[in-house]
Amino acid sequence: MLLENWVSGRITTMTILYAVIAHGETVLCSHQIGSGNYDMVMSNVLPNIPTSQDAKTSYTSTNKYALLTFSCEL
């Protein structure tokens, strides 16, 4: 899946490499393109996502190549 992103006045595309659906800290399903340690990263990130209210949160890694976006719906 490709997403269009507006950066510096031009449109770029980003590929979704990993997607996960979770209930609390339990991963219900996931999908990964290519290799990587996405499951391990998510097992560390999931406990830190607030789930007490509807929210959308984004995190960008320090190398600027990873963007994590979370959506919590109650």
N, CA, C and O atoms as a Maestro MAE file, in Angstrom:
{
 s_m_m2io_version
 :::
 2.0.0
}

f_m_ct {
 s_m_title
 :::
 protein
 m_atom[296] {
  # First column is atom index #
  i_m_mmod_type
  r_m_x_coord
  r_m_y_coord
  r_m_z_coord
  i_m_residue_number
  s_m_chain_name
  s_m_pdb_residue_name
  s_m_pdb_atom_name
  i_m_atomic_number
  :::
  1 25 0.840 -1.163 0.000 1 A "MET " " N  " 7
  2 3 0.000 0.000 0.000 1 A "MET " " CA " 6
  3 2 0.894 1.237 0.000 1 A "MET " " C  " 6
  4 15 1.884 1.293 0.729 1 A "MET " " O  " 8
  5 25 0.548 2.206 -0.804 2 A "LEU " " N  " 7
  6 3 1.319 3.442 -0.867 2 A "LEU " " CA " 6
  7 2 0.488 4.583 -0.307 2 A "LEU " " C  " 6
  8 15 -0.726 4.641 -0.505 2 A "LEU " " O  " 8
  9 25 1.143 5.472 0.382 3 A "LEU " " N  " 7
  10 3 0.519 6.693 0.876 3 A "LEU " " CA " 6
  11 2 1.201 7.878 0.220 3 A "LEU " " C  " 6
  12 15 2.417 7.868 0.028 3 A "LEU " " O  " 8
  13 25 0.437 8.888 -0.123 4 A "GLU " " N  " 7
  14 3 1.039 10.093 -0.649 4 A "GLU " " CA " 6
  15 2 1.315 11.035 0.506 4 A "GLU " " C  " 6
  16 15 0.492 11.169 1.412 4 A "GLU " " O  " 8
  17 25 2.449 11.681 0.481 5 A "ASN " " N  " 7
  18 3 2.880 12.560 1.554 5 A "ASN " " CA " 6
  19 2 3.355 13.876 0.952 5 A "ASN " " C  " 6
  20 15 4.128 13.877 -0.006 5 A "ASN " " O  " 8
  21 25 2.899 14.992 1.504 6 A "TRP " " N  " 7
  22 3 3.298 16.306 1.022 6 A "TRP " " CA " 6
  23 2 4.536 16.736 1.788 6 A "TRP " " C  " 6
  24 15 4.456 16.999 2.988 6 A "TRP " " O  " 8
  25 25 5.679 16.813 1.120 7 A "VAL " " N  " 7
  26 3 6.936 17.183 1.754 7 A "VAL " " CA " 6
  27 2 7.603 18.265 0.928 7 A "VAL " " C  " 6
  28 15 7.822 18.085 -0.270 7 A "VAL " " O  " 8
  29 25 7.925 19.376 1.548 8 A "SER " " N  " 7
  30 3 8.676 20.466 0.898 8 A "SER " " CA " 6
  31 2 8.077 20.876 -0.442 8 A "SER " " C  " 6
  32 15 8.807 21.106 -1.406 8 A "SER " " O  " 8
  33 25 6.749 20.968 -0.504 9 A "GLY " " N  " 7
  34 3 6.108 21.423 -1.721 9 A "GLY " " CA " 6
  35 2 6.005 20.389 -2.826 9 A "GLY " " C  " 6
  36 15 5.649 20.726 -3.955 9 A "GLY " " O  " 8
  37 25 6.310 19.140 -2.523 10 A "ARG " " N  " 7
  38 3 6.190 18.100 -3.542 10 A "ARG " " CA " 6
  39 2 5.566 16.861 -2.907 10 A "ARG " " C  " 6
  40 15 5.646 16.660 -1.695 10 A "ARG " " O  " 8
  41 25 4.955 16.051 -3.730 11 A "ILE " " N  " 7
  42 3 4.317 14.831 -3.238 11 A "ILE " " CA " 6
  43 2 5.305 13.681 -3.335 11 A "ILE " " C  " 6
  44 15 5.896 13.448 -4.389 11 A "ILE " " O  " 8
  45 25 5.478 12.978 -2.256 12 A "THR " " N  " 7
  46 3 6.303 11.774 -2.242 12 A "THR " " CA " 6
  47 2 5.409 10.600 -1.864 12 A "THR " " C  " 6
  48 15 4.302 10.802 -1.363 12 A "THR " " O  " 8
  49 25 5.870 9.393 -2.094 13 A "THR " " N  " 7
  50 3 5.099 8.219 -1.706 13 A "THR " " CA " 6
  51 2 5.839 7.468 -0.611 13 A "THR " " C  " 6
  52 15 7.069 7.414 -0.584 13 A "THR " " O  " 8
  53 25 5.061 6.897 0.284 14 A "MET " " N  " 7
  54 3 5.612 6.087 1.368 14 A "MET " " CA " 6
  55 2 4.931 4.726 1.310 14 A "MET " " C  " 6
  56 15 3.717 4.647 1.123 14 A "MET " " O  " 8
  57 25 5.689 3.673 1.467 15 A "THR " " N  " 7
  58 3 5.151 2.317 1.486 15 A "THR " " CA " 6
  59 2 4.912 1.894 2.917 15 A "THR " " C  " 6
  60 15 5.763 2.105 3.782 15 A "THR " " O  " 8
  61 25 3.759 1.298 3.173 16 A "ILE " " N  " 7
  62 3 3.487 0.742 4.496 16 A "ILE " " CA " 6
  63 2 4.186 -0.612 4.555 16 A "ILE " " C  " 6
  64 15 3.841 -1.528 3.809 16 A "ILE " " O  " 8
  65 25 5.167 -0.735 5.442 17 A "LEU " " N  " 7
  66 3 5.953 -1.959 5.561 17 A "LEU " " CA " 6
  67 2 5.389 -2.918 6.594 17 A "LEU " " C  " 6
  68 15 5.608 -4.126 6.505 17 A "LEU " " O  " 8
  69 25 4.667 -2.394 7.572 18 A "TYR " " N  " 7
  70 3 4.162 -3.242 8.643 18 A "TYR " " CA " 6
  71 2 2.852 -2.653 9.147 18 A "TYR " " C  " 6
  72 15 2.739 -1.443 9.340 18 A "TYR " " O  " 8
  73 25 1.876 -3.503 9.357 19 A "ALA " " N  " 7
  74 3 0.594 -3.088 9.910 19 A "ALA " " CA " 6
  75 2 0.185 -4.091 10.973 19 A "ALA " " C  " 6
  76 15 0.426 -5.290 10.837 19 A "ALA " " O  " 8
  77 25 -0.436 -3.590 12.031 20 A "VAL " " N  " 7
  78 3 -0.851 -4.469 13.121 20 A "VAL " " CA " 6
  79 2 -2.194 -3.993 13.666 20 A "VAL " " C  " 6
  80 15 -2.464 -2.794 13.731 20 A "VAL " " O  " 8
  81 25 -3.030 -4.954 14.056 21 A "ILE " " N  " 7
  82 3 -4.259 -4.674 14.792 21 A "ILE " " CA " 6
  83 2 -4.099 -5.357 16.130 21 A "ILE " " C  " 6
  84 15 -3.805 -6.550 16.204 21 A "ILE " " O  " 8
  85 25 -4.297 -4.578 17.205 22 A "ALA " " N  " 7
  86 3 -4.093 -5.112 18.547 22 A "ALA " " CA " 6
  87 2 -5.245 -4.708 19.450 22 A "ALA " " C  " 6
  88 15 -5.905 -3.692 19.229 22 A "ALA " " O  " 8
  89 25 -5.471 -5.514 20.459 23 A "HIS " " N  " 7
  90 3 -6.414 -5.196 21.532 23 A "HIS " " CA " 6
  91 2 -5.591 -5.117 22.799 23 A "HIS " " C  " 6
  92 15 -5.151 -6.138 23.327 23 A "HIS " " O  " 8
  93 25 -5.379 -3.894 23.293 24 A "GLY " " N  " 7
  94 3 -4.454 -3.726 24.416 24 A "GLY " " CA " 6
  95 2 -3.056 -4.083 23.947 24 A "GLY " " C  " 6
  96 15 -2.565 -3.542 22.957 24 A "GLY " " O  " 8
  97 25 -2.425 -4.989 24.660 25 A "GLU " " N  " 7
  98 3 -1.078 -5.424 24.286 25 A "GLU " " CA " 6
  99 2 -1.080 -6.706 23.459 25 A "GLU " " C  " 6
  100 15 -0.016 -7.216 23.106 25 A "GLU " " O  " 8
  101 25 -2.261 -7.231 23.147 26 A "THR " " N  " 7
  102 3 -2.382 -8.475 22.399 26 A "THR " " CA " 6
  103 2 -2.515 -8.190 20.912 26 A "THR " " C  " 6
  104 15 -3.458 -7.522 20.489 26 A "THR " " O  " 8
  105 25 -1.585 -8.688 20.124 27 A "VAL " " N  " 7
  106 3 -1.632 -8.533 18.667 27 A "VAL " " CA " 6
  107 2 -2.643 -9.525 18.116 27 A "VAL " " C  " 6
  108 15 -2.508 -10.733 18.309 27 A "VAL " " O  " 8
  109 25 -3.665 -9.003 17.423 28 A "LEU " " N  " 7
  110 3 -4.690 -9.858 16.837 28 A "LEU " " CA " 6
  111 2 -4.297 -10.307 15.437 28 A "LEU " " C  " 6
  112 15 -4.547 -11.453 15.064 28 A "LEU " " O  " 8
  113 25 -3.689 -9.422 14.659 29 A "CYS " " N  " 7
  114 3 -3.165 -9.793 13.350 29 A "CYS " " CA " 6
  115 2 -2.123 -8.764 12.927 29 A "CYS " " C  " 6
  116 15 -2.136 -7.619 13.380 29 A "CYS " " O  " 8
  117 25 -1.227 -9.194 12.056 30 A "SER " " N  " 7
  118 3 -0.195 -8.289 11.560 30 A "SER " " CA " 6
  119 2 0.186 -8.706 10.151 30 A "SER " " C  " 6
  120 15 -0.042 -9.842 9.735 30 A "SER " " O  " 8
  121 25 0.767 -7.768 9.431 31 A "HIS " " N  " 7
  122 3 1.234 -8.036 8.071 31 A "HIS " " CA " 6
  123 2 2.530 -7.270 7.864 31 A "HIS " " C  " 6
  124 15 2.636 -6.104 8.245 31 A "HIS " " O  " 8
  125 25 3.512 -7.921 7.264 32 A "GLN " " N  " 7
  126 3 4.830 -7.314 7.080 32 A "GLN " " CA " 6
  127 2 5.299 -7.527 5.651 32 A "GLN " " C  " 6
  128 15 5.130 -8.607 5.086 32 A "GLN " " O  " 8
  129 25 5.894 -6.478 5.067 33 A "ILE " " N  " 7
  130 3 6.529 -6.564 3.753 33 A "ILE " " CA " 6
  131 2 8.031 -6.489 3.976 33 A "ILE " " C  " 6
  132 15 8.518 -5.528 4.571 33 A "ILE " " O  " 8
  133 25 8.761 -7.468 3.518 34 A "GLY " " N  " 7
  134 3 10.217 -7.465 3.677 34 A "GLY " " CA " 6
  135 2 10.645 -7.952 5.052 34 A "GLY " " C  " 6
  136 15 9.844 -8.479 5.825 34 A "GLY " " O  " 8
  137 25 11.925 -7.763 5.337 35 A "SER " " N  " 7
  138 3 12.463 -8.232 6.606 35 A "SER " " CA " 6
  139 2 12.555 -7.079 7.596 35 A "SER " " C  " 6
  140 15 12.566 -5.910 7.209 35 A "SER " " O  " 8
  141 25 12.618 -7.414 8.842 36 A "GLY " " N  " 7
  142 3 12.721 -6.409 9.899 36 A "GLY " " CA " 6
  143 2 12.239 -6.986 11.213 36 A "GLY " " C  " 6
  144 15 11.672 -8.078 11.254 36 A "GLY " " O  " 8
  145 25 12.464 -6.253 12.277 37 A "ASN " " N  " 7
  146 3 12.082 -6.717 13.610 37 A "ASN " " CA " 6
  147 2 10.836 -5.982 14.101 37 A "ASN " " C  " 6
  148 15 10.757 -5.600 15.268 37 A "ASN " " O  " 8
  149 25 9.871 -5.787 13.215 38 A "TYR " " N  " 7
  150 3 8.674 -5.022 13.533 38 A "TYR " " CA " 6
  151 2 7.893 -5.622 14.701 38 A "TYR " " C  " 6
  152 15 7.401 -4.882 15.553 38 A "TYR " " O  " 8
  153 25 7.770 -6.947 14.755 39 A "ASP " " N  " 7
  154 3 7.035 -7.574 15.856 39 A "ASP " " CA " 6
  155 2 7.674 -7.248 17.200 39 A "ASP " " C  " 6
  156 15 6.971 -6.975 18.173 39 A "ASP " " O  " 8
  157 25 8.998 -7.274 17.260 40 A "MET " " N  " 7
  158 3 9.696 -6.969 18.508 40 A "MET " " CA " 6
  159 2 9.509 -5.499 18.883 40 A "MET " " C  " 6
  160 15 9.295 -5.174 20.051 40 A "MET " " O  " 8
  161 25 9.591 -4.615 17.893 41 A "VAL " " N  " 7
  162 3 9.390 -3.188 18.159 41 A "VAL " " CA " 6
  163 2 7.983 -2.955 18.684 41 A "VAL " " C  " 6
  164 15 7.803 -2.227 19.660 41 A "VAL " " O  " 8
  165 25 6.986 -3.559 18.056 42 A "MET " " N  " 7
  166 3 5.607 -3.363 18.498 42 A "MET " " CA " 6
  167 2 5.363 -3.927 19.886 42 A "MET " " C  " 6
  168 15 4.583 -3.355 20.648 42 A "MET " " O  " 8
  169 25 6.008 -5.032 20.237 43 A "SER " " N  " 7
  170 3 5.822 -5.572 21.586 43 A "SER " " CA " 6
  171 2 6.360 -4.614 22.636 43 A "SER " " C  " 6
  172 15 5.904 -4.636 23.780 43 A "SER " " O  " 8
  173 25 7.327 -3.770 22.268 44 A "ASN " " N  " 7
  174 3 7.844 -2.755 23.191 44 A "ASN " " CA " 6
  175 2 7.015 -1.476 23.179 44 A "ASN " " C  " 6
  176 15 6.949 -0.769 24.185 44 A "ASN " " O  " 8
  177 25 6.383 -1.176 22.048 45 A "VAL " " N  " 7
  178 3 5.626 0.069 21.904 45 A "VAL " " CA " 6
  179 2 4.196 -0.066 22.428 45 A "VAL " " C  " 6
  180 15 3.687 0.861 23.058 45 A "VAL " " O  " 8
  181 25 3.543 -1.191 22.183 46 A "LEU " " N  " 7
  182 3 2.135 -1.350 22.548 46 A "LEU " " CA " 6
  183 2 1.824 -1.023 24.010 46 A "LEU " " C  " 6
  184 15 0.815 -0.365 24.264 46 A "LEU " " O  " 8
  185 25 2.624 -1.440 24.971 47 A "PRO " " N  " 7
  186 3 2.291 -1.103 26.369 47 A "PRO " " CA " 6
  187 2 2.311 0.399 26.656 47 A "PRO " " C  " 6
  188 15 1.738 0.833 27.655 47 A "PRO " " O  " 8
  189 25 2.948 1.195 25.818 48 A "ASN " " N  " 7
  190 3 3.067 2.629 26.051 48 A "ASN " " CA " 6
  191 2 2.013 3.463 25.340 48 A "ASN " " C  " 6
  192 15 2.000 4.686 25.477 48 A "ASN " " O  " 8
  193 25 1.124 2.820 24.577 49 A "ILE " " N  " 7
  194 3 0.083 3.556 23.865 49 A "ILE " " CA " 6
  195 2 -1.119 3.711 24.794 49 A "ILE " " C  " 6
  196 15 -1.665 2.718 25.275 49 A "ILE " " O  " 8
  197 25 -1.534 4.958 25.049 50 A "PRO " " N  " 7
  198 3 -2.693 5.163 25.924 50 A "PRO " " CA " 6
  199 2 -3.966 4.631 25.272 50 A "PRO " " C  " 6
  200 15 -4.237 4.925 24.108 50 A "PRO " " O  " 8
  201 25 -4.740 3.855 26.012 51 A "THR " " N  " 7
  202 3 -5.957 3.252 25.468 51 A "THR " " CA " 6
  203 2 -7.202 3.637 26.248 51 A "THR " " C  " 6
  204 15 -8.246 3.002 26.095 51 A "THR " " O  " 8
  205 25 -7.110 4.666 27.083 52 A "SER " " N  " 7
  206 3 -8.256 5.045 27.904 52 A "SER " " CA " 6
  207 2 -9.248 5.940 27.170 52 A "SER " " C  " 6
  208 15 -10.367 6.140 27.642 52 A "SER " " O  " 8
  209 25 -8.847 6.483 26.011 53 A "GLN " " N  " 7
  210 3 -9.740 7.328 25.232 53 A "GLN " " CA " 6
  211 2 -9.378 7.239 23.757 53 A "GLN " " C  " 6
  212 15 -8.277 6.818 23.404 53 A "GLN " " O  " 8
  213 25 -10.308 7.638 22.900 54 A "ASP " " N  " 7
  214 3 -10.022 7.674 21.461 54 A "ASP " " CA " 6
  215 2 -8.881 8.644 21.211 54 A "ASP " " C  " 6
  216 15 -8.882 9.753 21.746 54 A "ASP " " O  " 8
  217 25 -7.922 8.246 20.416 55 A "ALA " " N  " 7
  218 3 -6.778 9.121 20.156 55 A "ALA " " CA " 6
  219 2 -6.042 8.678 18.908 55 A "ALA " " C  " 6
  220 15 -6.133 7.520 18.501 55 A "ALA " " O  " 8
  221 25 -5.313 9.603 18.301 56 A "LYS " " N  " 7
  222 3 -4.396 9.301 17.208 56 A "LYS " " CA " 6
  223 2 -3.047 9.877 17.594 56 A "LYS " " C  " 6
  224 15 -2.959 11.029 18.020 56 A "LYS " " O  " 8
  225 25 -2.002 9.086 17.450 57 A "THR " " N  " 7
  226 3 -0.663 9.500 17.841 57 A "THR " " CA " 6
  227 2 0.319 9.056 16.770 57 A "THR " " C  " 6
  228 15 0.161 7.981 16.191 57 A "THR " " O  " 8
  229 25 1.321 9.864 16.502 58 A "SER " " N  " 7
  230 3 2.379 9.504 15.562 58 A "SER " " CA " 6
  231 2 3.729 9.640 16.234 58 A "SER " " C  " 6
  232 15 3.956 10.566 17.013 58 A "SER " " O  " 8
  233 25 4.614 8.726 15.933 59 A "TYR " " N  " 7
  234 3 5.987 8.773 16.402 59 A "TYR " " CA " 6
  235 2 6.900 8.647 15.189 59 A "TYR " " C  " 6
  236 15 6.621 7.864 14.281 59 A "TYR " " O  " 8
  237 25 7.975 9.402 15.168 60 A "THR " " N  " 7
  238 3 8.974 9.289 14.113 60 A "THR " " CA " 6
  239 2 10.275 8.853 14.756 60 A "THR " " C  " 6
  240 15 10.688 9.401 15.777 60 A "THR " " O  " 8
  241 25 10.922 7.861 14.151 61 A "SER " " N  " 7
  242 3 12.176 7.383 14.724 61 A "SER " " CA " 6
  243 2 13.276 8.415 14.530 61 A "SER " " C  " 6
  244 15 13.122 9.354 13.749 61 A "SER " " O  " 8
  245 25 14.368 8.245 15.227 62 A "THR " " N  " 7
  246 3 15.471 9.196 15.169 62 A "THR " " CA " 6
  247 2 16.175 9.178 13.800 62 A "THR " " C  " 6
  248 15 16.843 10.147 13.440 62 A "THR " " O  " 8
  249 25 16.030 8.090 13.041 63 A "ASN " " N  " 7
  250 3 16.685 8.054 11.734 63 A "ASN " " CA " 6
  251 2 15.816 8.649 10.619 63 A "ASN " " C  " 6
  252 15 16.222 8.642 9.457 63 A "ASN " " O  " 8
  253 25 14.648 9.154 10.950 64 A "LYS " " N  " 7
  254 3 13.719 9.818 10.034 64 A "LYS " " CA " 6
  255 2 13.179 8.910 8.941 64 A "LYS " " C  " 6
  256 15 12.516 9.394 8.023 64 A "LYS " " O  " 8
  257 25 13.440 7.619 9.009 65 A "TYR " " N  " 7
  258 3 12.939 6.713 7.981 65 A "TYR " " CA " 6
  259 2 11.768 5.872 8.467 65 A "TYR " " C  " 6
  260 15 11.176 5.129 7.683 65 A "TYR " " O  " 8
  261 25 11.432 5.974 9.727 66 A "ALA " " N  " 7
  262 3 10.317 5.196 10.258 66 A "ALA " " CA " 6
  263 2 9.284 6.137 10.852 66 A "ALA " " C  " 6
  264 15 9.617 7.016 11.647 66 A "ALA " " O  " 8
  265 25 8.055 5.954 10.473 67 A "LEU " " N  " 7
  266 3 6.952 6.730 11.013 67 A "LEU " " CA " 6
  267 2 5.945 5.737 11.561 67 A "LEU " " C  " 6
  268 15 5.445 4.885 10.827 67 A "LEU " " O  " 8
  269 25 5.650 5.839 12.823 68 A "LEU " " N  " 7
  270 3 4.666 4.971 13.468 68 A "LEU " " CA " 6
  271 2 3.430 5.819 13.764 68 A "LEU " " C  " 6
  272 15 3.532 6.857 14.418 68 A "LEU " " O  " 8
  273 25 2.283 5.389 13.293 69 A "THR " " N  " 7
  274 3 1.037 6.099 13.542 69 A "THR " " CA " 6
  275 2 0.084 5.143 14.229 69 A "THR " " C  " 6
  276 15 -0.104 4.009 13.788 69 A "THR " " O  " 8
  277 25 -0.518 5.610 15.316 70 A "PHE " " N  " 7
  278 3 -1.427 4.784 16.102 70 A "PHE " " CA " 6
  279 2 -2.779 5.448 16.161 70 A "PHE " " C  " 6
  280 15 -2.880 6.669 16.282 70 A "PHE " " O  " 8
  281 25 -3.814 4.648 16.075 71 A "SER " " N  " 7
  282 3 -5.172 5.129 16.233 71 A "SER " " CA " 6
  283 2 -5.864 4.238 17.241 71 A "SER " " C  " 6
  284 15 -5.950 3.025 17.051 71 A "SER " " O  " 8
  285 25 -6.357 4.835 18.313 72 A "CYS " " N  " 7
  286 3 -7.043 4.076 19.359 72 A "CYS " " CA " 6
  287 2 -8.520 4.415 19.314 72 A "CYS " " C  " 6
  288 15 -8.899 5.577 19.459 72 A "CYS " " O  " 8
  289 25 -9.351 3.414 19.115 73 A "GLU " " N  " 7
  290 3 -10.792 3.612 19.088 73 A "GLU " " CA " 6
  291 2 -11.424 2.711 20.117 73 A "GLU " " C  " 6
  292 15 -11.181 1.505 20.141 73 A "GLU " " O  " 8
  293 25 -12.246 3.309 20.975 74 A "LEU " " N  " 7
  294 3 -12.925 2.533 22.016 74 A "LEU " " CA " 6
  295 2 -14.298 2.113 21.561 74 A "LEU " " C  " 6
  296 15 -15.019 1.450 22.306 74 A "LEU " " O  " 8
  :::
 }
 m_bond[295] {
  # First column is bond index #
  i_m_from
  i_m_to
  i_m_order
  :::
  1 1 2 1
  2 2 3 1
  3 3 4 2
  4 3 5 1
  5 5 6 1
  6 6 7 1
  7 7 8 2
  8 7 9 1
  9 9 10 1
  10 10 11 1
  11 11 12 2
  12 11 13 1
  13 13 14 1
  14 14 15 1
  15 15 16 2
  16 15 17 1
  17 17 18 1
  18 18 19 1
  19 19 20 2
  20 19 21 1
  21 21 22 1
  22 22 23 1
  23 23 24 2
  24 23 25 1
  25 25 26 1
  26 26 27 1
  27 27 28 2
  28 27 29 1
  29 29 30 1
  30 30 31 1
  31 31 32 2
  32 31 33 1
  33 33 34 1
  34 34 35 1
  35 35 36 2
  36 35 37 1
  37 37 38 1
  38 38 39 1
  39 39 40 2
  40 39 41 1
  41 41 42 1
  42 42 43 1
  43 43 44 2
  44 43 45 1
  45 45 46 1
  46 46 47 1
  47 47 48 2
  48 47 49 1
  49 49 50 1
  50 50 51 1
  51 51 52 2
  52 51 53 1
  53 53 54 1
  54 54 55 1
  55 55 56 2
  56 55 57 1
  57 57 58 1
  58 58 59 1
  59 59 60 2
  60 59 61 1
  61 61 62 1
  62 62 63 1
  63 63 64 2
  64 63 65 1
  65 65 66 1
  66 66 67 1
  67 67 68 2
  68 67 69 1
  69 69 70 1
  70 70 71 1
  71 71 72 2
  72 71 73 1
  73 73 74 1
  74 74 75 1
  75 75 76 2
  76 75 77 1
  77 77 78 1
  78 78 79 1
  79 79 80 2
  80 79 81 1
  81 81 82 1
  82 82 83 1
  83 83 84 2
  84 83 85 1
  85 85 86 1
  86 86 87 1
  87 87 88 2
  88 87 89 1
  89 89 90 1
  90 90 91 1
  91 91 92 2
  92 91 93 1
  93 93 94 1
  94 94 95 1
  95 95 96 2
  96 95 97 1
  97 97 98 1
  98 98 99 1
  99 99 100 2
  100 99 101 1
  101 101 102 1
  102 102 103 1
  103 103 104 2
  104 103 105 1
  105 105 106 1
  106 106 107 1
  107 107 108 2
  108 107 109 1
  109 109 110 1
  110 110 111 1
  111 111 112 2
  112 111 113 1
  113 113 114 1
  114 114 115 1
  115 115 116 2
  116 115 117 1
  117 117 118 1
  118 118 119 1
  119 119 120 2
  120 119 121 1
  121 121 122 1
  122 122 123 1
  123 123 124 2
  124 123 125 1
  125 125 126 1
  126 126 127 1
  127 127 128 2
  128 127 129 1
  129 129 130 1
  130 130 131 1
  131 131 132 2
  132 131 133 1
  133 133 134 1
  134 134 135 1
  135 135 136 2
  136 135 137 1
  137 137 138 1
  138 138 139 1
  139 139 140 2
  140 139 141 1
  141 141 142 1
  142 142 143 1
  143 143 144 2
  144 143 145 1
  145 145 146 1
  146 146 147 1
  147 147 148 2
  148 147 149 1
  149 149 150 1
  150 150 151 1
  151 151 152 2
  152 151 153 1
  153 153 154 1
  154 154 155 1
  155 155 156 2
  156 155 157 1
  157 157 158 1
  158 158 159 1
  159 159 160 2
  160 159 161 1
  161 161 162 1
  162 162 163 1
  163 163 164 2
  164 163 165 1
  165 165 166 1
  166 166 167 1
  167 167 168 2
  168 167 169 1
  169 169 170 1
  170 170 171 1
  171 171 172 2
  172 171 173 1
  173 173 174 1
  174 174 175 1
  175 175 176 2
  176 175 177 1
  177 177 178 1
  178 178 179 1
  179 179 180 2
  180 179 181 1
  181 181 182 1
  182 182 183 1
  183 183 184 2
  184 183 185 1
  185 185 186 1
  186 186 187 1
  187 187 188 2
  188 187 189 1
  189 189 190 1
  190 190 191 1
  191 191 192 2
  192 191 193 1
  193 193 194 1
  194 194 195 1
  195 195 196 2
  196 195 197 1
  197 197 198 1
  198 198 199 1
  199 199 200 2
  200 199 201 1
  201 201 202 1
  202 202 203 1
  203 203 204 2
  204 203 205 1
  205 205 206 1
  206 206 207 1
  207 207 208 2
  208 207 209 1
  209 209 210 1
  210 210 211 1
  211 211 212 2
  212 211 213 1
  213 213 214 1
  214 214 215 1
  215 215 216 2
  216 215 217 1
  217 217 218 1
  218 218 219 1
  219 219 220 2
  220 219 221 1
  221 221 222 1
  222 222 223 1
  223 223 224 2
  224 223 225 1
  225 225 226 1
  226 226 227 1
  227 227 228 2
  228 227 229 1
  229 229 230 1
  230 230 231 1
  231 231 232 2
  232 231 233 1
  233 233 234 1
  234 234 235 1
  235 235 236 2
  236 235 237 1
  237 237 238 1
  238 238 239 1
  239 239 240 2
  240 239 241 1
  241 241 242 1
  242 242 243 1
  243 243 244 2
  244 243 245 1
  245 245 246 1
  246 246 247 1
  247 247 248 2
  248 247 249 1
  249 249 250 1
  250 250 251 1
  251 251 252 2
  252 251 253 1
  253 253 254 1
  254 254 255 1
  255 255 256 2
  256 255 257 1
  257 257 258 1
  258 258 259 1
  259 259 260 2
  260 259 261 1
  261 261 262 1
  262 262 263 1
  263 263 264 2
  264 263 265 1
  265 265 266 1
  266 266 267 1
  267 267 268 2
  268 267 269 1
  269 269 270 1
  270 270 271 1
  271 271 272 2
  272 271 273 1
  273 273 274 1
  274 274 275 1
  275 275 276 2
  276 275 277 1
  277 277 278 1
  278 278 279 1
  279 279 280 2
  280 279 281 1
  281 281 282 1
  282 282 283 1
  283 283 284 2
  284 283 285 1
  285 285 286 1
  286 286 287 1
  287 287 288 2
  288 287 289 1
  289 289 290 1
  290 290 291 1
  291 291 292 2
  292 291 293 1
  293 293 294 1
  294 294 295 1
  295 295 296 2
  :::
 }
}
